[in-house]
C-alpha cells in the first residue's frame, strides 16, 4: 500500500448517528450527552445512565424500548439482546448484514460508550463475597468487546478521560476516523482484559501460583529511556498500587528507569526495619544503612558507611522525614529521597535543590501476600517475596563461645541488612550501622576482602553477616584477620566444621540461621 493509500485508510471516517451509552462512572456524562446531542446523535441508554442524561436536558431512549423487553433480575439482564448486539456487530461492508437488520427492524449502533462495574474497588473496600460477585459486569464487557471487534464501523469508549477528544474528533471530522476507531478498540480490549484479570485473581486468591498469571499493571508514565539511552522504557504499576508503585513525586526532575530501580531497593531496605532507619543506595546496593533513635541521628551514621559511594545515591527513610534530617541530606548530592511522609519544613529544605526528586510512599504495605517477578528471555520468573519473618530464637550457636545479648542484637541487624545486598553478599556492621559491604562478587572470599577494604579499618570490632554458607574457611580467616568479632551465616556447607573451627581457634562466636538470603 502506498503512503497516500495508507493515509487515506487511516483517515477514513464513519458517521455516528446512534450511540449506546451505559456507564457506572458518571464522570463527564452530562457534557458528553450534550455534545453528542448537539451533533445530532440519537442516544439510547440504561437505568441510571438514562436518568443522568435526561437530567442534563438531553433526549434519550431507554434500552428496554429498543429491545421490547424490560430490565430484569435487578439489572443483571438489560442489554443482552439481539436488538442491541446485532446493531453493534453488523458488518457495514456486507449487504447481507444490512438486510438482516432491516428484516428484523434493528437500527445500527455506531458508538458504544461503556465503563464497567467497579469490581476491583469493591474488593479493595473489603466487601463480602455476595457484593463482590454482583460487581462482576457481564453486559458491559460484552458490548465493549462487540464494538471493539466491529471497530471497522463502530467506535467504543471506555474511559471518561477520552470524552473530550471523542467530541473534538466528531466535530472536526464529521465522524470517527479509522485510526481513532482502532486505537479506541485497542484500549477497549485492554480494559476488558484487565477487568477479567482482576476477577480471575479474586477467584484464585487462595492459590500461590495460578496456571495463568493475570497480574494487572497500568502504565504510570513513559520514561526517557531504560538502563541506557538507546533502550526505550516505560513504568507500570500494580492495581492497587503500593510501595514504590504508590509513590507520588512532590518535587524534582523526571524519574529515570535506574532511579526507580534504586529507589525501590532503598525503600525496601529502610522499610524492613522497625527502628528509625535511613538507607543510602547506589546501584541497588547499600552505600550506607543505619538505625538510631531518630532519623537525624541515623542519617550521618548511614552516610559514614561509604561517603564516597553515597554521592549521587538514593536516600530512603522509614519515618516521616524531619527538617534536621533534610538539612543533612541536601549537603550531599542526592538523586532521590523517598519516605512515607515529610514535615512541611523538611519539604521546604529539600525543595531548595531544584533537581532533587522527592517521593512520598502513600501506601507502604502490600495488600497481602506478594510476589516478585523478573523477566528472562521468553519467560517470567515469579517467587514469594523474601519477607518471611526471621526466627532468631531458632538460630544455633555453632562455636564454643556464644555472643552476649548486645553482640547478638548486632548480628541480627547485620543479618537483616545482608538480605538486601546482591549475592555473594557480605556485610560488616557496628553499632547498628553498616561499615563495609562486599556485593555481587563471584567468590565469597572476594566479597569478604571487598567489605573489609570498604570498611577502611572499621572491620576491627565489627560483626559480619554472609547471605549464604561459607564453602571454605578462607573467607572466615580473612574476616578474622581483619578483626571481625562475631559472624552470622546460614550454615549448610559440607565444610561447616572447618569454618566453625576457624572461629573456635580465635574464640569468636558464630551463629547459624538455617536460612539463606540470595539476592541475584
Secondary structure, 3 states (H helix, E strand, C coil): CCHHHHHHHHHCEECCCEEEEEECCCCCHHHHHHHHHHCCCEEEECHHHHHHHHHCCCCCEEHHHHHCCCCEHHHCECCCCHHHHHHHHCCCCCHHHHHHHHHCCCCCCCEEEEECCCHHHHHHCCCCHHHHHHCCCCHHHHHHHHHHHCCCCCEEECCHHHHHHHHHHHHHHCCEEHHHHHHHHHHHHHHHHHHHHHHHHHHCCCCCCCCCCCCCEEEEEEECCCCCCCCCEEEEEECCCCHHHHEEEEECCCCCHHHHHHHHHHHHHHHCCCCCEEEEEECCEEEEEEECCCHHHHHHHHHCCCCCCCCCEEEEECCCECHHHHHHHCCCCEEEEEECCECHHHHHHHCCCCCCEEEEECCCCCCCCCEEEEEECCEEEEEECCCCCCCHHHCEECCCCCCCHHHHHHHHHHHHHHCCCCCCCEEEEECCEEEEEECCCCCHHHHHHHHHHHHCCCCCCCEEEECCCCCCCHHHHHHHHCCCCEEEECCCCCCHHHHHHHHHHHCCEEEECCCCCCCC
